[in-house]
Amino acid sequence: MRRLGSIVVAALAVLAVVSPAAAQNRYSFIDAAKSPLNFSRATLKPQLACPDLRSLTAGSVSILAVEIVAAAEGVPEHCRVTGSIAPEIHFEVNLPAAWNRRFYMSGNGGFAGETSDSPPRAVVRAAALRHGFVTATTNTGHDATKEPLASFALDPQKVTDYAFRAVHLTAMTAKGIAARYYDRPVAYAYWDGCSTGGRQALISAQRFPGDFDGIIAGAPVLNFVDTTVAGLWNAAALAEAPLTLDTVKLVADVVYAKCAGADGVIDDPRRCPFDPTRDLPTCAGVVAGPGCVTEPQARALKKIYGGVIRDGKPYFPGQPLGAEKAGTSAFGEPRSSSGWDRWLIGRDGGKSLQLAFSESFMRYMAFGKPDPSYDWKTFDVEKDPDRMSDIRRVLNAVDPDLTAFRNRGGKLLMYFGWADTALTPFMAIDYYEKALARNGPDTRDFFRLFMVPGMFHCRGGIGTDRFDAMTTLINWVEGGTTPDSIPAARVEQDQVKRTRPLCPYPRVARYKGSGSIDDAASFACADP
């Protein structure tokens, strides 16, 4: 029993550290050379010696270490500062020897707690430094290797730090360090995050509109609380009628035969009239077999696609169609995999990521008083969502009022994969439409949503998942170029297989009628 317990703890630690690493798009700055702005323009040199930054320890901020990192592999020489903000927020700031007066901060994944060198942070940091940006990251106030998943929430302060305080204070501290080092303030500040990083993005725009001039909110888990409710809803459906990846492949074959376009992609799952209880071949008995599903399996699928039902009414949207098909792994694995793999269907009989995250949330964060022994199967969808009002106010990023962010000239670019299985993209569309209603018809002048057909969580899938939202955003903030499309590519084994324009919602990329379906030039953004 003791050995089993240690295995479980180790598995949770892996989930806490590995899963967030996948939650970034990673392709910022790949189009920087095409930008009319000179991102790498070297304008300022340091006015202090790097070791002198140790003297900036004051109040709740402690500078723990500074070091000069030599130039290597195209990354310029830079001063690396590591520090802490009481009680346990750790941060890192990197200051290049030639600064373009821009500040770039990247977000977290999952329940955060990453170190500064956790994948893909080193890659993201290097890309920004190559172009002359000061960079910053934070662990949001805890160490995931010691407090996996939501277990850090045994300390209430860490909940607040995770929810919003760590990002805000790190941004303020990092910009202050940069101003002292170069003797000039930051001219433009940018945020780049996906998943939890996307939620942090919206929290920043809503709570701290002065922190960033430009914000990328990738696949934001903006309604964190009800996302975990949906995770338990899906887990309950699958507990009653387990599915295998072979079953999901059967579903994919039927769905794509019914709804995919000529290019093999579903560009808007809402237009797909698929019903698993009607359209899938049903097994003659109660035992699942090859090429068919049992009636309980069909009902489970319908429950997952239909979303959470409460008091007989739709409560939270379900999983969109399209993620069943195998595509490039969102986890960076060399083999292709279904979007349902790991997120909805656990590997080797283990928990799915949806269940692992949702269960941990319920145990440590949901109800105010942590209960590490909480049994997720006791969750009551009719009663328990009403018990989570306190954590909603702290953690969710659902306020559609972006007046203050707009008034100071901020720009917000949100993207979401239509085939995301970690989070439902319908959540983002709902928020965008509420923001349009709240902020008026000029909302599109500062806030645009780009849906990505066929993309899994933050990246991967069968669509074009490689795109540079950051360069697009900088051109918008500094050059006034409103993004009417974003060039995107699908890359396999370092070869570009397909290009497409991503279009601002509700517009979609439509084939012009001639030319290759793998060439972006054959498509144009059009109204649906």
C-alpha positions as CSV (number, residue, x, y, z in Angstrom):
1,M,0.0,0.0,0.0
2,R,2.8,2.4,0.8
3,R,4.4,1.7,-2.6
4,L,1.1,2.3,-4.3
5,G,0.8,5.6,-2.6
6,S,4.3,6.7,-3.7
7,I,3.4,5.7,-7.2
8,V,0.3,7.8,-7.1
9,V,2.2,10.9,-5.8
10,A,4.8,10.5,-8.4
11,A,2.2,10.3,-11.2
12,L,0.5,13.4,-9.9
13,A,3.8,15.2,-9.9
14,V,4.3,14.2,-13.5
15,L,0.9,15.5,-14.4
16,A,1.6,18.8,-12.6
17,V,4.9,19.4,-14.4
18,V,4.5,17.7,-17.8
19,S,0.9,18.8,-18.7
20,P,1.5,22.6,-18.4
21,A,4.6,22.2,-20.6
22,A,2.3,21.3,-23.5
23,A,0.0,24.3,-22.9
24,Q,1.8,26.9,-25.1
25,N,1.7,27.5,-28.9
26,R,5.5,28.1,-28.9
27,Y,5.5,29.9,-32.3
28,S,5.8,33.5,-31.3
29,F,8.3,35.6,-33.4
30,I,8.5,33.2,-36.3
31,D,7.2,35.9,-38.6
32,A,9.1,38.7,-37.0
33,A,11.4,39.2,-40.0
34,K,8.3,39.9,-42.1
35,S,7.1,42.6,-39.8
36,P,7.3,46.3,-40.9
37,L,8.6,46.9,-37.4
38,N,12.2,46.2,-36.5
39,F,11.8,44.0,-33.4
40,S,15.5,43.5,-32.9
41,R,16.4,47.2,-33.1
42,A,19.1,47.7,-30.5
43,T,18.4,51.1,-28.9
44,L,19.5,50.9,-25.3
45,K,22.5,49.6,-23.4
46,P,22.6,48.8,-19.6
47,Q,23.4,51.7,-17.3
48,L,24.2,49.4,-14.4
49,A,26.4,46.4,-14.0
50,C,24.4,43.2,-13.8
51,P,25.6,42.4,-10.2
52,D,24.4,45.8,-9.0
53,L,20.8,44.6,-9.5
54,R,21.1,42.7,-6.2
55,S,20.6,46.0,-4.4
56,L,17.0,46.2,-5.6
57,T,15.9,43.9,-2.8
58,A,13.2,45.9,-0.9
59,G,10.0,45.4,0.9
60,S,8.4,42.1,-0.2
61,V,10.8,41.7,-3.2
62,S,14.1,39.9,-2.7
63,I,16.7,39.5,-5.5
64,L,18.0,36.0,-4.9
65,A,20.7,35.8,-7.7
66,V,22.0,37.6,-10.7
67,E,24.3,36.2,-13.4
68,I,25.6,37.3,-16.8
69,V,24.6,34.7,-19.4
70,A,27.0,34.6,-22.3
71,A,25.8,34.8,-25.9
72,A,25.1,31.4,-27.4
73,E,23.2,29.9,-30.3
74,G,21.9,33.3,-31.5
75,V,20.7,34.3,-28.0
76,P,22.5,37.5,-27.0
77,E,24.4,38.1,-23.8
78,H,21.9,38.9,-21.1
79,C,21.6,39.5,-17.3
80,R,19.4,36.9,-15.6
81,V,17.8,38.0,-12.4
82,T,16.0,35.5,-10.1
83,G,14.0,36.7,-7.2
84,S,11.0,36.2,-4.9
85,I,8.0,38.2,-3.8
86,A,6.6,37.3,-0.4
87,P,5.5,34.8,0.5
88,E,6.6,32.3,-2.1
89,I,6.3,33.9,-5.6
90,H,9.4,33.1,-7.6
91,F,10.2,35.0,-10.8
92,E,12.9,35.4,-13.4
93,V,13.8,38.4,-15.5
94,N,16.2,38.4,-18.4
95,L,17.7,41.7,-19.7
96,P,19.6,41.7,-23.0
97,A,22.8,43.6,-23.5
98,A,20.9,45.6,-26.3
99,W,17.3,46.4,-25.4
100,N,14.5,47.3,-27.8
101,R,12.4,48.8,-24.9
102,R,9.8,46.0,-25.2
103,F,8.8,43.7,-22.3
104,Y,7.6,40.2,-22.9
105,M,6.0,38.0,-20.3
106,S,4.9,34.4,-20.9
107,G,2.2,32.5,-19.0
108,N,1.7,29.3,-17.2
109,G,-0.1,26.0,-17.8
110,G,-2.4,23.9,-15.7
111,F,-2.0,24.6,-12.0
112,A,1.3,26.3,-12.8
113,G,4.3,26.0,-10.4
114,E,6.8,25.6,-13.2
115,T,10.5,26.5,-12.8
116,S,12.0,29.1,-15.1
117,D,13.6,26.4,-17.3
118,S,10.6,24.0,-17.6
119,P,9.8,23.2,-21.2
120,P,9.0,25.2,-23.3
121,R,10.0,28.2,-21.2
122,A,13.7,28.1,-22.3
123,V,12.7,28.1,-25.9
124,V,10.1,30.9,-25.5
125,R,12.6,33.0,-23.5
126,A,15.4,32.5,-26.1
127,A,13.1,33.6,-29.0
128,A,12.2,36.8,-27.2
129,L,15.8,37.6,-26.2
130,R,17.0,37.1,-29.8
131,H,14.7,40.0,-30.8
132,G,15.9,42.3,-28.0
133,F,13.0,41.9,-25.5
134,V,13.3,41.9,-21.7
135,T,11.5,38.7,-20.6
136,A,9.9,37.5,-17.4
137,T,8.1,34.5,-16.0
138,T,6.7,33.4,-12.6
139,N,5.8,30.2,-10.9
140,T,2.7,31.9,-9.4
141,G,3.7,31.2,-5.9
142,H,4.3,27.5,-5.5
143,D,6.5,24.6,-6.7
144,A,4.6,22.0,-8.6
145,T,7.2,19.3,-7.8
146,K,6.4,19.7,-4.1
147,E,2.8,20.7,-4.4
148,P,1.4,18.9,-7.4
149,L,-1.8,19.9,-9.2
150,A,-4.1,22.0,-6.8
151,S,-2.6,20.7,-3.5
152,F,-0.9,24.1,-3.0
153,A,-4.3,25.5,-2.2
154,L,-4.0,24.1,1.4
155,D,-2.5,27.6,1.8
156,P,-5.2,30.2,0.9
157,Q,-2.6,32.9,0.1
158,K,-1.3,30.6,-2.7
159,V,-4.8,30.5,-4.2
160,T,-4.7,34.3,-4.6
161,D,-1.2,34.3,-5.9
162,Y,-2.1,31.6,-8.5
163,A,-5.3,33.4,-9.5
164,F,-3.9,36.8,-10.3
165,R,-1.5,38.3,-7.7
166,A,1.7,36.6,-8.9
167,V,1.4,37.7,-12.5
168,H,0.5,41.3,-11.6
169,L,3.3,41.7,-9.1
170,T,5.9,40.0,-11.3
171,A,5.0,42.3,-14.2
172,M,5.4,45.4,-12.0
173,T,8.6,44.1,-10.5
174,A,10.2,43.1,-13.8
175,K,9.4,46.4,-15.5
176,G,10.8,48.2,-12.5
177,I,14.1,46.2,-12.7
178,A,14.3,46.9,-16.5
179,A,13.8,50.7,-15.9
180,R,16.5,50.7,-13.3
181,Y,18.9,48.6,-15.4
182,Y,18.6,50.7,-18.6
183,D,17.6,54.0,-16.9
184,R,14.5,54.1,-19.2
185,P,11.0,52.8,-18.7
186,V,9.4,50.0,-20.8
187,A,7.9,51.4,-23.9
188,Y,5.6,48.4,-24.7
189,A,4.6,45.5,-22.6
190,Y,3.2,42.2,-24.0
191,W,1.7,39.1,-22.5
192,D,1.7,35.7,-24.3
193,G,0.0,32.7,-22.8
194,C,-2.2,29.7,-23.6
195,S,-4.6,27.6,-21.4
196,T,-3.9,28.9,-17.8
197,G,-1.8,31.5,-19.6
198,G,-4.9,32.5,-21.5
199,R,-6.9,32.9,-18.3
200,Q,-4.0,35.0,-16.9
201,A,-4.2,37.1,-20.0
202,L,-7.9,37.9,-19.5
203,I,-7.4,38.4,-15.7
204,S,-4.8,41.0,-16.6
205,A,-7.0,42.8,-19.1
206,Q,-9.9,42.8,-16.6
207,R,-8.2,43.5,-13.3
208,F,-5.0,45.2,-14.2
209,P,-5.6,47.0,-17.5
210,G,-2.3,49.0,-17.2
211,D,0.0,46.0,-17.0
212,F,0.2,45.2,-20.7
213,D,-0.3,47.1,-24.0
214,G,-0.8,43.9,-26.0
215,I,-2.2,40.6,-24.7
216,I,-2.5,37.2,-26.3
217,A,-5.1,34.9,-24.7
218,G,-4.6,31.5,-26.2
219,A,-7.3,28.9,-25.4
220,P,-8.1,30.6,-22.1
221,V,-9.6,28.5,-19.3
222,L,-11.6,31.7,-18.4
223,N,-14.4,29.9,-16.6
224,F,-12.1,27.7,-14.7
225,V,-14.7,26.5,-12.2
226,D,-17.3,25.2,-14.6
227,T,-14.5,23.7,-16.8
228,T,-13.8,21.4,-13.8
229,V,-17.5,20.7,-13.5
230,A,-17.5,19.6,-17.1
231,G,-14.5,17.4,-16.5
232,L,-16.4,15.5,-13.8
233,W,-19.5,15.3,-16.0
234,N,-17.4,13.7,-18.8
235,A,-15.6,11.4,-16.4
236,A,-19.0,10.2,-15.0
237,A,-20.2,9.5,-18.5
238,L,-17.1,7.5,-19.4
239,A,-17.3,5.6,-16.1
240,E,-20.7,4.3,-17.0
241,A,-19.7,3.4,-20.6
242,P,-15.9,3.3,-21.1
243,L,-14.5,4.2,-24.5
244,T,-11.2,3.1,-26.1
245,L,-9.2,5.0,-28.6
246,D,-10.3,2.4,-31.2
247,T,-13.9,3.4,-30.5
248,V,-13.0,7.1,-30.8
249,K,-11.4,6.3,-34.2
250,L,-14.7,4.8,-35.3
251,V,-16.4,8.0,-34.3
252,A,-13.8,10.1,-36.1
253,D,-14.4,8.1,-39.3
254,V,-18.1,8.8,-39.2
255,V,-17.9,12.4,-38.1
256,Y,-15.3,13.3,-40.8
257,A,-17.1,11.4,-43.6
258,K,-20.3,13.4,-42.6
259,C,-18.9,16.9,-42.0
260,A,-15.3,17.5,-43.2
261,G,-14.8,19.8,-46.1
262,A,-12.9,19.0,-49.3
263,D,-9.7,19.8,-47.4
264,G,-10.4,17.2,-44.7
265,V,-11.0,19.7,-41.9
266,I,-14.1,20.7,-40.0
267,D,-14.0,24.5,-40.0
268,D,-17.0,24.9,-37.7
269,P,-18.3,21.9,-35.7
270,R,-21.6,23.7,-34.9
271,R,-22.7,23.0,-38.5
272,C,-22.1,19.3,-38.2
273,P,-25.4,17.5,-37.7
274,F,-23.9,14.4,-36.0
275,D,-25.8,12.4,-33.4
276,P,-23.9,9.5,-31.9
277,T,-27.2,7.7,-31.0
278,R,-28.4,7.9,-34.6
279,D,-25.3,8.0,-36.8
280,L,-23.0,5.4,-35.3
281,P,-23.3,1.6,-36.0
282,T,-24.7,0.0,-32.9
283,C,-23.5,-3.4,-31.6
284,A,-26.1,-6.1,-31.4
285,G,-25.4,-6.8,-27.7
286,V,-24.2,-5.0,-24.7
287,V,-20.5,-5.9,-25.4
288,A,-18.6,-3.4,-27.6
289,G,-17.0,-4.9,-30.7
290,P,-15.0,-3.7,-33.7
291,G,-16.9,-1.4,-35.9
292,C,-19.7,-0.6,-33.6
293,V,-20.6,1.1,-30.3
294,T,-23.0,-0.1,-27.6
295,E,-26.1,1.9,-26.8
296,P,-24.6,3.0,-23.4
297,Q,-21.4,4.2,-25.3
298,A,-23.5,6.2,-27.8
299,R,-25.4,7.8,-24.9
300,A,-22.1,8.6,-23.2
301,L,-20.8,10.3,-26.3
302,K,-24.0,12.3,-26.6
303,K,-23.6,13.4,-23.0
304,I,-20.0,14.6,-23.6
305,Y,-20.9,16.5,-26.8
306,G,-24.1,17.9,-25.3
307,G,-22.4,19.4,-22.3
308,V,-23.5,19.7,-18.6
309,I,-27.2,19.7,-18.0
310,R,-28.4,21.1,-14.7
311,D,-32.1,21.4,-13.6
312,G,-33.0,20.1,-17.0
313,K,-31.3,23.0,-18.8
314,P,-27.9,23.5,-20.6
315,Y,-25.4,24.7,-18.0
316,F,-22.0,24.5,-19.6
317,P,-21.1,23.6,-23.2
318,G,-19.7,20.3,-24.2
319,Q,-16.9,18.9,-26.4
320,P,-17.1,20.0,-30.0
321,L,-16.8,17.5,-32.8
322,G,-13.6,17.1,-34.6
323,A,-11.0,16.2,-32.0
324,E,-11.6,12.5,-32.4
325,K,-9.3,12.2,-35.4
326,A,-5.6,11.5,-34.9
327,G,-3.3,14.4,-35.6
328,T,0.0,15.9,-34.5
329,S,0.3,15.5,-30.7
330,A,-0.3,18.6,-28.6
331,F,2.2,17.1,-26.1
332,G,5.1,17.2,-28.6
333,E,5.2,13.4,-29.0
334,P,6.6,12.1,-32.3
335,R,3.6,9.9,-33.0
336,S,0.2,11.2,-34.0
337,S,-2.7,10.8,-31.6
338,S,-6.3,11.5,-31.1
339,G,-7.3,14.7,-29.3
340,W,-9.2,12.5,-26.9
341,D,-5.9,10.7,-25.9
342,R,-4.9,11.6,-22.4
343,W,-7.4,14.5,-22.0
344,L,-10.6,12.4,-22.1
345,I,-9.2,8.8,-22.2
346,G,-6.4,8.1,-19.8
347,R,-3.5,6.0,-20.9
348,D,-2.9,2.5,-19.6
349,G,-6.0,2.5,-17.5
350,G,-5.0,5.7,-15.7
351,K,-7.0,8.9,-15.1
352,S,-7.6,11.3,-17.9
353,L,-6.1,14.7,-17.5
354,Q,-9.6,16.2,-17.4
355,L,-10.4,14.0,-14.4
356,A,-7.0,14.5,-12.7
357,F,-7.3,18.3,-12.9
358,S,-11.0,18.4,-11.9
359,E,-10.6,16.0,-9.0
360,S,-7.7,18.0,-7.6
361,F,-9.6,21.2,-7.9
362,M,-12.6,19.8,-6.0
363,R,-10.3,18.4,-3.3
364,Y,-8.3,21.6,-2.6
365,M,-10.0,24.7,-4.1
366,A,-13.6,24.4,-4.9
367,F,-15.4,24.5,-1.5
368,G,-13.3,26.7,0.6
369,K,-12.1,24.0,3.0
370,P,-9.7,21.5,1.4
371,D,-10.5,17.8,1.6
372,P,-7.7,15.7,0.2
373,S,-9.9,12.6,0.5
374,Y,-12.8,14.0,-1.5
375,D,-14.4,11.4,-3.8
376,W,-15.3,13.0,-7.2
377,K,-18.1,10.6,-7.7
378,T,-20.0,12.3,-4.9
379,F,-20.2,15.5,-6.9
380,D,-23.8,16.7,-7.2
381,V,-24.3,18.8,-10.4
382,E,-27.6,20.1,-9.1
383,K,-26.3,21.4,-5.8
384,D,-22.5,21.7,-5.7
385,P,-21.9,24.5,-8.4
386,D,-23.7,26.9,-6.0
387,R,-21.2,26.1,-3.3
388,M,-18.3,27.5,-5.4
389,S,-19.2,31.2,-5.5
390,D,-16.1,32.3,-3.5
391,I,-13.6,30.6,-5.8
392,R,-15.4,31.8,-8.9
393,R,-14.8,35.5,-7.8
394,V,-11.1,34.9,-7.3
395,L,-10.2,32.5,-10.1
396,N,-12.6,33.0,-13.1
397,A,-11.8,35.6,-15.8
398,V,-15.4,36.1,-17.1
399,D,-16.0,39.8,-16.7
400,P,-16.8,41.1,-20.2
401,D,-16.2,44.8,-19.3
402,L,-12.9,45.7,-20.9
403,T,-13.5,49.5,-20.8
404,A,-10.4,50.4,-18.9
405,F,-8.2,48.2,-21.1
406,R,-9.7,49.7,-24.2
407,N,-9.4,53.3,-23.0
408,R,-5.7,53.0,-22.4
409,G,-5.2,51.7,-25.9
410,G,-4.7,48.0,-25.1
411,K,-5.1,45.3,-27.8
412,L,-6.4,41.8,-27.0
413,L,-5.9,38.8,-29.4
414,M,-7.6,35.6,-28.4
415,Y,-7.3,32.3,-30.3
416,F,-8.8,28.8,-29.7
417,G,-8.5,25.5,-31.5
418,W,-11.9,24.1,-32.7
419,A,-10.6,20.6,-31.8
420,D,-9.5,21.4,-28.2
421,T,-10.3,18.6,-25.7
422,A,-8.7,20.2,-22.7
423,L,-11.2,23.1,-22.8
424,T,-14.3,23.7,-24.7
425,P,-13.9,26.5,-27.4
426,F,-17.6,27.4,-27.0
427,M,-16.5,29.0,-23.7
428,A,-14.4,31.5,-25.6
429,I,-17.0,32.3,-28.2
430,D,-19.5,32.9,-25.4
431,Y,-17.1,35.4,-23.7
432,Y,-16.3,37.2,-27.0
433,E,-20.0,37.7,-27.8
434,K,-20.6,39.0,-24.3
435,A,-17.7,41.4,-24.7
436,L,-19.1,42.6,-28.0
437,A,-22.5,43.2,-26.3
438,R,-20.9,45.0,-23.3
439,N,-18.2,47.1,-25.0
440,G,-20.1,48.0,-28.1
441,P,-19.6,47.8,-31.9
442,D,-16.0,49.1,-31.7
443,T,-15.0,46.1,-29.7
444,R,-13.3,44.6,-32.8
445,D,-11.0,47.6,-32.9
446,F,-9.2,46.3,-29.8
447,F,-10.4,42.7,-29.3
448,R,-10.4,39.9,-31.9
449,L,-10.9,36.2,-31.6
450,F,-9.4,33.7,-34.1
451,M,-10.8,30.2,-34.2
452,V,-8.3,27.6,-35.5
453,P,-10.0,24.7,-37.4
454,G,-8.6,21.2,-36.5
455,M,-6.2,22.4,-33.7
456,F,-6.0,20.6,-30.4
457,H,-5.2,22.3,-27.1
458,C,-2.9,25.3,-27.9
459,R,-1.3,23.4,-30.7
460,G,-1.3,20.0,-32.6
461,G,-4.2,18.4,-34.4
462,I,-5.0,18.1,-38.1
463,G,-5.3,21.8,-38.8
464,T,-2.8,24.6,-39.3
465,D,-1.5,25.0,-35.7
466,R,1.8,26.9,-36.4
467,F,1.1,30.7,-36.4
468,D,2.7,33.8,-34.9
469,A,0.1,35.7,-32.9
470,M,2.7,37.8,-31.1
471,T,4.1,39.4,-34.3
472,T,0.5,40.1,-35.4
473,L,-0.2,41.6,-32.0
474,I,2.9,43.9,-32.0
475,N,2.0,45.1,-35.5
476,W,-1.4,45.9,-34.2
477,V,-0.2,47.7,-31.0
478,E,2.7,49.6,-32.5
479,G,1.8,49.8,-36.1
480,G,-1.9,50.2,-36.0
481,T,-2.4,47.2,-38.4
482,T,-5.7,45.6,-37.3
483,P,-5.4,41.8,-38.0
484,D,-7.8,40.8,-40.7
485,S,-6.1,37.4,-40.9
486,I,-3.1,35.5,-39.4
487,P,-1.0,33.3,-41.6
488,A,-0.8,29.7,-40.3
489,A,0.9,26.5,-41.4
490,R,0.8,22.8,-40.8
491,V,4.3,21.4,-40.4
492,E,5.1,17.7,-40.4
493,Q,8.7,16.4,-40.0
494,D,10.0,20.0,-40.6
495,Q,8.1,20.3,-43.9
496,V,5.3,22.7,-44.5
497,K,2.4,20.6,-45.7
498,R,-0.4,23.2,-45.7
499,T,-0.9,27.0,-45.2
500,R,-4.1,28.8,-44.3
501,P,-5.3,32.2,-43.2
502,L,-6.8,32.3,-39.8
503,C,-9.8,34.6,-39.7
504,P,-11.3,36.9,-37.1
505,Y,-14.5,35.3,-35.7
506,P,-17.1,34.9,-37.0
507,R,-15.4,34.9,-40.4
508,V,-13.9,31.7,-41.8
509,A,-11.4,30.8,-44.5
510,R,-13.3,29.9,-47.7
511,Y,-11.8,28.2,-50.8
512,K,-11.8,30.6,-53.8
513,G,-12.6,27.8,-56.2
514,S,-9.2,27.3,-57.8
515,G,-5.7,26.5,-56.7
516,S,-4.3,24.0,-54.3
517,I,-6.3,23.3,-51.1
518,D,-2.9,23.3,-49.3
519,D,-2.1,26.9,-50.3
520,A,-3.3,29.9,-48.3
521,A,-3.5,31.9,-51.5
522,S,-6.4,29.7,-52.5
523,F,-8.5,30.9,-49.5
524,A,-10.0,34.2,-48.4
525,C,-11.7,35.1,-45.1
526,A,-15.4,35.4,-45.6
527,D,-18.6,35.7,-43.6
528,P,-20.0,32.3,-42.7
